């Protein structure tokens, strides 16, 4: 995990350096072209800028699941973690039933329900805290991530720099952000029943609130830019 994280960090840092240099070179080329219309740069600094930005964004976003889980089978591990929690809840329920008489059964169920509710609220609280740390972990390729109570969806806001990408490039970045958020959800679920929609819906948008991608009715990635 550490090795992969180091590789992604190096790629992200190198892309950032190239992006900075290409932006400067692009500006200088534009200035020289303005002074001399016949001037043609040796390199397409615009393409270099876009590709280096794309590389930085993707590697930064990929750091989120790498830093939170081992690299082998992230989705499988997240699913196993969810199944273990649910199995633990079932085991606890069975244990309570065996130990309780008919008269104490109702009380045991109340205690179990209260404990499950407490645990799920804790899961949800930790999940929201994890969302708030995403911008810093992605070096603000994602500028904001939060759960929206009104829509019942997790909102992931991409940097406006991503809007300068082509449609295919933007779709790739949005898919990476969506997948990473789904993995994060699986690692913290189950959530309270009244927040169950948080386990299903993710919306990727820009800072103006324009939807870029979202979770379809079938639970899959849906790009809204087509």
Helices and strands as residue ranges (DSSP letters): H 2-35, H 45-68, H 74-99, H 102-132, H 134-137, E 142-148, E 153-158, G 160-164, H 167-188, G 193-199, E 202-205, E 211-215, E 221-223
